[in-house]
Amino acid sequence: MKKFVFIVISASLFASCNIGELEFDNLEVTPISGVFSFPLGEATYVMRDLVGNQTGDSLSFQEDSTSLFTLLYYDTISYSAPNDIVQIDDINYSGSVSNIPIAVGPGTVNLIESFQTNYDPQKSEELDSIFYESGDLSITTTSTIAGDLSYTFTLTNTTNINTGIPISLTGNISGGGTDMQTRSLIGHKTVLVDPSGSNVFSIDLNAVVTLNAAQSLTGTETLSFDLTYGNQTFGLIYGKFGRDTIQVGNQSIEIDFFTQSERSGITFGNPSISFDFRNTFGVPIGVDFAGLYGDDGAGGNQVFLTGSIINDDPVIEGSGLDTPTPTTPGETAQTIIEINRGNSNLVNLLSQSPERLVFDVSGISNPESLTEANYLQPTSSITAFVTLEVPMEVQLEDYEESGSFGLGDGLDLSNVDSAFIRLVTNNELPFNGTINLEVQDADSVALFPISDTSDPQFDQEQLDRFTNIPVIKAPLINVNGEVTDPSGATEDISLTQAEVDLLAGASHVIITMVLNTPVSQTSRDIYVKILADYTLSLKVGIGGKFNLEL
């Protein structure tokens, strides 16, 4: 989108393909009866036609039943990083049998002992159960016992998902040495239910030592092991994950309307940004919009969002176990959060003409309760469908827009006795306005008026004639900010003989429009509506008298 709505008008008026009507080459005027007049150009524009071509990949215009235009920008923010909430690295534990008895062969000796350790994630979240997608459980056993050792380690907390049978690792060591046993964790889960909430799990050792007649135990032997839950990936984790800060999104919307040129003096009455969050994390997330800001597209002139929406930290519902719906892991929970003029400074932010909105949005997991039951999966994600909605209810304050039309190789008005430029408008746009004219040569050097007060040719009277021409009159506007009747205006700008002579070397005319919302007698906070069928027509002509001898 290169222009939009009322802003498009002036630029399109003077720069669109229709401006061909306003261009001419080597136009020589033939006087008739001592009086001449002819149009330089005429154009009429309907808002609906102007806006119809102003679309792009991320924006569109909408027209409601009253023909009110609304500008819509769209974007999508996605977050999918379960490790930001719970990250579990390899779990390692080393243990040894605390008491090897004294014994003399032949015979057998039973060694039975239980061990406990913690299954801790990186940030010590309280876990309830873990379902594995992949991984290995390995135990390396080292013995200095002279006899034959047969052992079984049972992980009572890690069970087969389908059968509930705990995973066991069995091995043998003869006459001392080392043995390693490994089991796949696929199809298994680890349940960590402990009143203290400390993620404790148990390892049970049941070993039998067989001694022959020549063998014995002196009580100084050792039996140790190293256990590892390694290379783990998880299909599902339940627990109470506590509070973490996460980066929900860091994306931006380019506001094309402001990127074409410097624009100021525009205030939108009722803009809003809607976030349609779709959350498959089993975790509620408090959203911090303090990082939302507008800038100039390069990080400068930043204006940050403020207001109650920042202080309240609205919550994205989690697809969790403590909410009424949904209750199925992976099911989507929807939350819609709107930023508007009632809960933020959005009106002021957009009035600063940002070329970009940056959504540097962070989140806080479990913002309301640290004991809430949570879950997450590898596919857990948060997607936000963002809509910037800007109804065309606006205020203008000295808003400027410039355009030009060509004069070909100039106007030959020799023998003219007097001449004037006539501007005629018929306006349905709900704004007052003035027009400034400047005639330039092919090198874009001003021929008249001269606005530089230090220039020897500066003439204040000349500058006054060609600036602030009050030819755009606001139509009648009702209490709803809608136009009821268009307004017409005509202004003639007299030309001196010197200015007429300068037209012969003129290349083009620069026209600058300065628009303002009509002043209300009862309220300064007045916004007017831009409807699709509003039109603005402009006629530019030249007239005068020839000094002919009849």
LINBELGI-V955042 format. One record per residue. N is the residue number from 1. RES is the residue in three letters. SS is DSSP state (hx for helix, st for strand, lp for the rest). OMEGA is omega in degrees with one decimal (999 if undefined). BURIAL is b if it has 24 or more other C-alpha atoms within 12 Angstrom, else e. Layout:
n={N/N}
res={RES/RES}
ss={SS/SS}
omega={OMEGA/OMEGA}
burial={BURIAL/BURIAL}
This chain:
n={1/2/3/4/5/6/7/8/9/10/11/12/13/14/15/16/17/18/19/20/21/22/23/24/25/26/27/28/29/30/31/32/33/34/35/36/37/38/39/40/41/42/43/44/45/46/47/48/49/50/51/52/53/54/55/56/57/58/59/60/61/62/63/64/65/66/67/68/69/70/71/72/73/74/75/76/77/78/79/80/81/82/83/84/85/86/87/88/89/90/91/92/93/94/95/96/97/98/99/100/101/102/103/104/105/106/107/108/109/110/111/112/113/114/115/116/117/118/119/120/121/122/123/124/125/126/127/128/129/130/131/132/133/134/135/136/137/138/139/140/141/142/143/144/145/146/147/148/149/150/151/152/153/154/155/156/157/158/159/160/161/162/163/164/165/166/167/168/169/170/171/172/173/174/175/176/177/178/179/180/181/182/183/184/185/186/187/188/189/190/191/192/193/194/195/196/197/198/199/200/201/202/203/204/205/206/207/208/209/210/211/212/213/214/215/216/217/218/219/220/221/222/223/224/225/226/227/228/229/230/231/232/233/234/235/236/237/238/239/240/241/242/243/244/245/246/247/248/249/250/251/252/253/254/255/256/257/258/259/260/261/262/263/264/265/266/267/268/269/270/271/272/273/274/275/276/277/278/279/280/281/282/283/284/285/286/287/288/289/290/291/292/293/294/295/296/297/298/299/300/301/302/303/304/305/306/307/308/309/310/311/312/313/314/315/316/317/318/319/320/321/322/323/324/325/326/327/328/329/330/331/332/333/334/335/336/337/338/339/340/341/342/343/344/345/346/347/348/349/350/351/352/353/354/355/356/357/358/359/360/361/362/363/364/365/366/367/368/369/370/371/372/373/374/375/376/377/378/379/380/381/382/383/384/385/386/387/388/389/390/391/392/393/394/395/396/397/398/399/400/401/402/403/404/405/406/407/408/409/410/411/412/413/414/415/416/417/418/419/420/421/422/423/424/425/426/427/428/429/430/431/432/433/434/435/436/437/438/439/440/441/442/443/444/445/446/447/448/449/450/451/452/453/454/455/456/457/458/459/460/461/462/463/464/465/466/467/468/469/470/471/472/473/474/475/476/477/478/479/480/481/482/483/484/485/486/487/488/489/490/491/492/493/494/495/496/497/498/499/500/501/502/503/504/505/506/507/508/509/510/511/512/513/514/515/516/517/518/519/520/521/522/523/524/525/526/527/528/529/530/531/532/533/534/535/536/537/538/539/540/541/542/543/544/545/546/547/548/549/550}
res={MET/LYS/LYS/PHE/VAL/PHE/ILE/VAL/ILE/SER/ALA/SER/LEU/PHE/ALA/SER/CYS/ASN/ILE/GLY/GLU/LEU/GLU/PHE/ASP/ASN/LEU/GLU/VAL/THR/PRO/ILE/SER/GLY/VAL/PHE/SER/PHE/PRO/LEU/GLY/GLU/ALA/THR/TYR/VAL/MET/ARG/ASP/LEU/VAL/GLY/ASN/GLN/THR/GLY/ASP/SER/LEU/SER/PHE/GLN/GLU/ASP/SER/THR/SER/LEU/PHE/THR/LEU/LEU/TYR/TYR/ASP/THR/ILE/SER/TYR/SER/ALA/PRO/ASN/ASP/ILE/VAL/GLN/ILE/ASP/ASP/ILE/ASN/TYR/SER/GLY/SER/VAL/SER/ASN/ILE/PRO/ILE/ALA/VAL/GLY/PRO/GLY/THR/VAL/ASN/LEU/ILE/GLU/SER/PHE/GLN/THR/ASN/TYR/ASP/PRO/GLN/LYS/SER/GLU/GLU/LEU/ASP/SER/ILE/PHE/TYR/GLU/SER/GLY/ASP/LEU/SER/ILE/THR/THR/THR/SER/THR/ILE/ALA/GLY/ASP/LEU/SER/TYR/THR/PHE/THR/LEU/THR/ASN/THR/THR/ASN/ILE/ASN/THR/GLY/ILE/PRO/ILE/SER/LEU/THR/GLY/ASN/ILE/SER/GLY/GLY/GLY/THR/ASP/MET/GLN/THR/ARG/SER/LEU/ILE/GLY/HIS/LYS/THR/VAL/LEU/VAL/ASP/PRO/SER/GLY/SER/ASN/VAL/PHE/SER/ILE/ASP/LEU/ASN/ALA/VAL/VAL/THR/LEU/ASN/ALA/ALA/GLN/SER/LEU/THR/GLY/THR/GLU/THR/LEU/SER/PHE/ASP/LEU/THR/TYR/GLY/ASN/GLN/THR/PHE/GLY/LEU/ILE/TYR/GLY/LYS/PHE/GLY/ARG/ASP/THR/ILE/GLN/VAL/GLY/ASN/GLN/SER/ILE/GLU/ILE/ASP/PHE/PHE/THR/GLN/SER/GLU/ARG/SER/GLY/ILE/THR/PHE/GLY/ASN/PRO/SER/ILE/SER/PHE/ASP/PHE/ARG/ASN/THR/PHE/GLY/VAL/PRO/ILE/GLY/VAL/ASP/PHE/ALA/GLY/LEU/TYR/GLY/ASP/ASP/GLY/ALA/GLY/GLY/ASN/GLN/VAL/PHE/LEU/THR/GLY/SER/ILE/ILE/ASN/ASP/ASP/PRO/VAL/ILE/GLU/GLY/SER/GLY/LEU/ASP/THR/PRO/THR/PRO/THR/THR/PRO/GLY/GLU/THR/ALA/GLN/THR/ILE/ILE/GLU/ILE/ASN/ARG/GLY/ASN/SER/ASN/LEU/VAL/ASN/LEU/LEU/SER/GLN/SER/PRO/GLU/ARG/LEU/VAL/PHE/ASP/VAL/SER/GLY/ILE/SER/ASN/PRO/GLU/SER/LEU/THR/GLU/ALA/ASN/TYR/LEU/GLN/PRO/THR/SER/SER/ILE/THR/ALA/PHE/VAL/THR/LEU/GLU/VAL/PRO/MET/GLU/VAL/GLN/LEU/GLU/ASP/TYR/GLU/GLU/SER/GLY/SER/PHE/GLY/LEU/GLY/ASP/GLY/LEU/ASP/LEU/SER/ASN/VAL/ASP/SER/ALA/PHE/ILE/ARG/LEU/VAL/THR/ASN/ASN/GLU/LEU/PRO/PHE/ASN/GLY/THR/ILE/ASN/LEU/GLU/VAL/GLN/ASP/ALA/ASP/SER/VAL/ALA/LEU/PHE/PRO/ILE/SER/ASP/THR/SER/ASP/PRO/GLN/PHE/ASP/GLN/GLU/GLN/LEU/ASP/ARG/PHE/THR/ASN/ILE/PRO/VAL/ILE/LYS/ALA/PRO/LEU/ILE/ASN/VAL/ASN/GLY/GLU/VAL/THR/ASP/PRO/SER/GLY/ALA/THR/GLU/ASP/ILE/SER/LEU/THR/GLN/ALA/GLU/VAL/ASP/LEU/LEU/ALA/GLY/ALA/SER/HIS/VAL/ILE/ILE/THR/MET/VAL/LEU/ASN/THR/PRO/VAL/SER/GLN/THR/SER/ARG/ASP/ILE/TYR/VAL/LYS/ILE/LEU/ALA/ASP/TYR/THR/LEU/SER/LEU/LYS/VAL/GLY/ILE/GLY/GLY/LYS/PHE/ASN/LEU/GLU/LEU}
ss={lp/lp/lp/lp/hx/hx/hx/hx/hx/hx/hx/hx/hx/hx/hx/lp/hx/hx/hx/hx/hx/hx/lp/lp/lp/lp/st/st/lp/lp/lp/st/lp/lp/st/st/st/st/st/st/st/st/st/st/st/st/hx/hx/hx/hx/hx/hx/lp/lp/lp/st/lp/lp/st/st/st/st/st/lp/lp/lp/lp/st/st/st/st/st/st/st/st/st/st/st/st/lp/lp/hx/hx/hx/lp/lp/lp/lp/lp/lp/st/st/st/st/st/st/lp/lp/lp/lp/lp/st/st/st/lp/lp/st/st/st/st/st/st/st/st/st/st/st/st/lp/lp/lp/lp/lp/lp/lp/st/st/st/st/st/st/st/st/st/st/st/st/st/st/st/st/st/st/lp/lp/lp/lp/st/st/st/st/st/st/st/st/st/st/st/st/st/lp/lp/lp/lp/lp/st/st/st/st/st/st/st/st/st/lp/lp/st/st/st/st/st/st/st/st/lp/lp/lp/st/st/st/st/lp/lp/lp/lp/lp/lp/lp/lp/st/st/st/st/st/st/st/st/st/st/st/st/lp/lp/lp/lp/st/st/st/lp/lp/lp/lp/st/st/st/st/st/st/st/st/st/st/st/st/st/st/st/st/st/st/lp/lp/lp/lp/st/st/st/st/st/st/st/st/st/st/lp/hx/hx/hx/hx/lp/lp/lp/lp/lp/lp/st/st/st/lp/lp/lp/st/st/st/st/st/st/st/st/lp/lp/st/lp/lp/st/st/st/st/hx/hx/hx/st/st/st/st/lp/lp/lp/lp/lp/lp/lp/st/st/lp/lp/lp/hx/hx/hx/hx/hx/lp/lp/st/st/lp/lp/lp/lp/lp/lp/lp/lp/lp/lp/lp/lp/lp/lp/lp/lp/st/st/st/st/st/st/st/st/lp/lp/lp/lp/lp/hx/hx/hx/hx/hx/hx/lp/lp/lp/lp/st/st/st/st/st/st/st/st/st/st/lp/lp/lp/lp/lp/lp/lp/lp/st/st/st/lp/lp/lp/lp/lp/st/st/st/st/st/st/st/st/st/st/lp/st/st/st/st/lp/lp/st/st/st/st/st/st/st/st/lp/lp/lp/lp/st/st/lp/lp/lp/st/st/st/st/st/st/st/st/st/st/st/st/lp/lp/lp/st/st/st/st/st/st/st/st/st/st/lp/lp/lp/lp/lp/st/st/st/lp/lp/lp/lp/lp/lp/lp/lp/lp/lp/lp/hx/hx/hx/hx/hx/hx/hx/lp/lp/st/st/st/st/lp/lp/lp/st/st/lp/lp/lp/lp/lp/st/st/st/lp/st/st/st/st/st/st/st/st/st/lp/hx/hx/hx/hx/hx/hx/hx/hx/hx/lp/lp/st/st/st/st/st/st/st/st/st/st/lp/lp/lp/lp/lp/lp/lp/lp/lp/lp/st/st/lp/st/lp/lp/lp/st/st/st/st/st/st/st/st/st/st/st/st/lp/lp/lp/lp}
omega={-176.9/178.0/171.8/175.3/-172.8/178.6/179.7/-170.6/-173.6/-178.7/179.8/-177.6/-174.6/-174.2/-175.3/-177.4/-179.8/-177.4/173.3/178.8/-173.0/-175.5/178.2/-178.8/172.4/-176.8/176.9/-174.4/175.6/-177.1/177.4/178.0/176.7/-179.3/176.5/172.0/176.7/-179.7/169.5/178.3/178.6/177.6/175.8/-175.4/175.9/-175.8/-176.9/-179.9/-179.9/-174.9/-175.0/-179.5/-176.8/179.8/178.9/-176.5/-172.4/-178.5/175.0/173.5/179.8/179.6/-177.2/-174.5/177.7/-176.9/175.9/177.7/171.2/176.5/-179.1/170.3/-178.0/172.5/178.3/176.3/-178.9/176.6/177.8/-179.7/-178.6/-179.2/175.8/-177.0/176.3/175.3/-178.7/175.3/178.0/175.5/-177.6/176.4/175.7/179.5/177.3/178.3/-171.5/-173.1/174.1/-176.3/172.1/-178.8/179.8/179.6/4.0/178.2/179.9/177.6/177.6/175.8/-177.6/179.7/176.4/179.9/176.0/176.3/-175.9/174.0/-167.5/169.2/-174.5/-175.0/173.6/173.6/178.7/-175.6/177.2/178.6/-175.0/177.9/-172.1/167.4/177.9/179.8/-179.1/171.5/-178.5/175.9/174.3/-175.4/-179.8/-176.5/170.8/-179.2/-175.9/-175.4/177.1/-177.8/172.7/-172.8/173.1/171.1/178.3/177.0/-171.4/-178.8/-179.0/-170.9/173.4/-175.8/-174.9/-173.2/-176.8/-178.6/179.2/178.5/-178.7/176.3/-174.7/178.9/-179.3/174.6/179.7/173.8/-179.5/-179.9/-175.1/177.7/179.0/177.3/-178.0/175.3/175.8/177.2/178.5/-179.9/-178.8/174.6/173.9/179.5/-176.6/-179.1/-177.8/-177.6/-178.5/-178.9/-172.7/176.4/-177.9/171.5/-171.3/174.0/-179.0/178.3/173.8/-175.5/176.9/176.5/178.5/-179.1/172.0/-173.4/-176.8/-174.0/178.8/173.9/-177.7/-176.9/178.9/179.8/177.8/173.1/-176.1/179.9/173.9/-177.2/178.4/161.8/-172.2/175.2/-173.3/163.2/-167.7/174.8/-176.6/176.4/174.1/175.6/173.4/-164.9/177.1/-171.1/177.0/173.3/-178.4/177.8/-175.6/-179.3/174.4/-177.6/-175.6/172.7/173.5/180.0/-172.2/-178.9/-176.8/-172.3/-174.3/178.6/-179.8/-178.4/177.0/178.6/-178.8/176.2/177.9/-171.8/-171.7/178.3/176.0/171.5/-179.6/175.9/176.6/-176.1/173.8/-170.4/174.1/168.1/172.7/-175.2/171.5/-176.4/171.1/-173.7/177.5/-178.5/-177.4/179.5/177.3/-178.5/171.3/176.6/-176.3/-179.9/-179.7/177.7/179.1/178.1/-177.0/173.2/-174.6/175.9/174.8/177.9/-175.9/178.2/177.6/-175.5/-172.0/-176.8/178.6/-170.7/169.6/-179.9/176.8/174.1/-165.0/-174.0/-176.8/179.2/-178.3/177.9/-8.7/179.2/-179.7/179.2/179.1/177.3/-173.0/170.6/-176.9/175.4/178.1/179.3/-178.4/171.3/-176.8/-176.8/-178.8/-176.5/-176.8/174.9/-173.7/178.8/179.7/-179.5/-178.7/178.9/177.3/176.4/179.2/175.7/-178.0/168.7/-178.5/-179.6/176.4/-168.4/176.4/-179.1/178.3/-180.0/179.3/-174.7/-173.8/-177.8/177.3/-178.3/-179.5/178.9/-176.4/167.6/171.5/178.0/177.3/-178.0/-179.5/-177.2/170.0/176.0/178.0/173.6/-171.6/176.7/170.2/-175.3/-176.6/173.8/-177.8/169.8/-164.2/164.5/171.7/175.7/-179.0/176.6/-177.4/173.2/-175.8/174.7/-178.9/167.7/-172.7/176.3/179.9/179.0/178.1/179.6/177.1/-179.2/178.8/179.8/176.8/178.1/176.6/-178.6/177.2/171.3/179.6/174.1/178.8/178.6/168.8/-163.7/170.1/177.2/-172.4/-179.0/162.8/177.6/172.9/179.7/172.2/179.0/172.3/179.5/-176.2/175.3/-175.4/178.1/-179.9/173.5/-177.2/172.8/172.8/-7.4/175.4/-176.2/179.8/-175.9/179.6/179.8/179.6/-178.6/-179.7/179.5/-176.9/179.9/177.2/179.8/-179.4/-179.5/-171.6/178.5/178.4/178.7/-171.4/-172.7/176.4/-176.9/178.6/175.3/175.4/-177.2/-179.7/-174.9/178.6/-179.3/-177.8/179.4/177.9/179.1/178.3/-179.6/178.0/179.1/177.8/176.6/175.4/177.9/-177.6/179.6/172.7/178.9/179.5/180.0/176.3/179.9/-179.5/-180.0/-179.5/179.0/-177.1/179.0/-177.1/179.0/174.3/177.7/177.7/177.4/174.7/-172.0/177.7/171.3/177.3/-179.3/176.6/177.8/-175.1/-176.2/175.1/-175.5/-178.0/177.5/-179.3/-172.9/174.4/-178.8/-172.2/-175.9/173.5/179.4/171.8/176.5/179.7/173.2/177.8/-179.6/176.9/-178.7/178.1/-177.4/172.9/175.8/-176.4/173.0/-179.1/999}
burial={b/b/b/b/b/b/b/b/b/b/b/b/b/b/b/b/e/e/b/e/b/b/b/e/e/e/e/e/b/e/b/e/e/e/e/b/b/b/b/b/b/b/b/b/b/b/b/b/e/b/b/b/e/b/e/e/e/e/b/b/b/b/b/e/e/e/e/b/b/b/b/b/b/b/b/b/b/b/b/b/e/b/b/b/b/b/b/b/e/e/b/e/b/e/b/b/b/e/e/b/e/e/b/e/e/e/e/b/b/b/b/b/b/e/b/b/b/b/b/b/b/e/e/b/b/b/b/b/b/b/b/b/e/e/b/b/b/b/b/b/b/b/b/b/b/b/b/b/b/b/b/b/b/b/b/b/b/b/b/b/e/e/e/e/e/b/b/b/b/b/b/b/b/e/b/e/b/e/b/b/b/b/b/b/b/b/b/b/b/b/b/b/b/e/e/e/e/e/b/b/b/b/b/b/b/b/b/b/b/b/b/e/e/e/e/b/b/e/e/e/b/b/b/b/b/b/b/b/b/b/e/b/b/b/b/b/b/b/b/b/b/b/b/b/e/b/b/b/b/b/b/b/b/b/b/b/b/b/b/e/e/e/b/b/b/b/b/b/b/b/b/b/b/b/b/b/b/b/b/b/b/b/b/b/b/b/b/b/b/b/b/b/b/b/b/b/b/e/e/e/e/e/b/b/b/b/b/e/b/b/e/e/b/b/b/b/b/b/b/b/b/e/e/e/e/e/e/e/b/b/b/b/b/b/b/e/b/b/b/b/b/e/b/b/b/b/b/b/b/b/b/b/b/b/b/b/b/b/b/b/b/b/b/b/b/b/b/e/e/e/e/b/b/b/b/b/b/b/b/b/b/b/b/b/b/b/b/b/b/b/b/b/b/b/b/b/b/b/b/b/b/b/b/b/b/b/b/b/e/b/b/b/b/b/e/b/b/b/b/b/b/b/b/b/b/b/b/b/b/b/b/b/b/b/b/b/b/b/b/b/b/e/e/e/e/b/b/b/b/b/b/e/e/e/e/e/e/e/e/e/e/b/b/e/b/b/b/b/b/b/b/b/b/b/b/e/b/e/e/e/b/b/b/e/e/b/b/b/b/b/b/b/b/b/b/e/e/e/b/b/e/b/b/b/b/b/b/b/b/b/b/b/b/b/b/b/b/b/e/e/e/e/e/e/e/b/b/b/b/b/b/b/b/b/b/b/b/b/b/b/b/b/b/b/b/e/e/e/e/e}
